[in-house]
């Protein structure tokens, strides 16, 4: 009887997710199998971090293997890896990864339909590495309720064997997958825009919502106009920005970002509103949108409290969110720190 009930619940949950996705304009594909289950996926990687960092680029990959556990059974597939992220390649020990999987390898596994994935890893083997990864992951989950246009993610429990000249060194840490932008486009029946687009030609509500979100998490390392840490989706005659990479933010507050200034002249981690001027009604609509989502957003944050290794990390993240809403709810502070800052 218990097995029947569990199967019913699983089918019902999938039905709800499918219905929700269709209502929001998305089309469920085989690639969504990886992301339907939000429990952390156990994986094993085996490659040289040094070779990855020094020998790969946008067109050069190294071959490796991925071991993952599907239905409590270990499975192994061949993969190709390259380093990504200019800043972290220069400042971090562990390099972020772009992973490619051939169709013949992903077929009949949870990776079916995913030819490419981003792999988010800790920057350094510090004591707070897992909490920083979790904070960045939570930011993705928050954006999912702010906008229907987002990158799906899946948490990982990683066993990593770094291959070295004198043997290997093993690490255990957290991470997560980010779906490829082509999969996002396919979900909506749209396409990814490769050329530069004037930000004022982008969907005004989504664009301003993204600027509010970036202000909320203290993210100044983003530019829709220059395709920096984001993609543009063309959908129903609209151009829609979709963000990724939220580590260099006040929300995550990594040590490797301390005192570093980005291309816009902003110091990483400090709240600065970056956005373009729109009609006041658009800004007020977005402000109301965020105010209406307040309890839901705090609920998302609270959901992960027990997953933090350090209570202080969770408290700082929660307080950072509270400070955002204190600004948003105060007419004077909202005007001075958000609305009047639009260029």
PEPEJO-V188343 format. One record per run of one state. SS is the DSSP state (H for helix, E for strand, L for the rest). FROM is the first residue (numbers start at 1). TO is the last residue. If there is no record, write none. Layout:
ss={SS SS}
from={FROM FROM}
to={TO TO}
//
This chain:
ss={L H L H L E L H L E L E L H L E L H L E L H L E L E L H L E L H L H L E L E L E L E L E L E L H L E L E L H L H L H L H L H L H L}
from={1 2 24 30 37 41 48 49 56 62 71 73 84 86 92 97 101 103 107 116 121 129 147 153 165 167 180 181 189 191 194 199 202 204 218 219 220 223 224 228 229 230 236 238 244 249 250 255 258 261 262 267 268 280 293 294 304 305 308 311 330 331 338 339 342}
to={1 23 29 36 40 47 48 55 61 70 72 83 85 91 96 100 102 106 115 120 128 146 152 164 166 179 180 188 190 193 198 201 203 217 218 219 222 223 227 228 229 235 237 243 248 249 254 257 260 261 266 267 279 292 293 303 304 307 310 329 330 337 338 341 343}
//
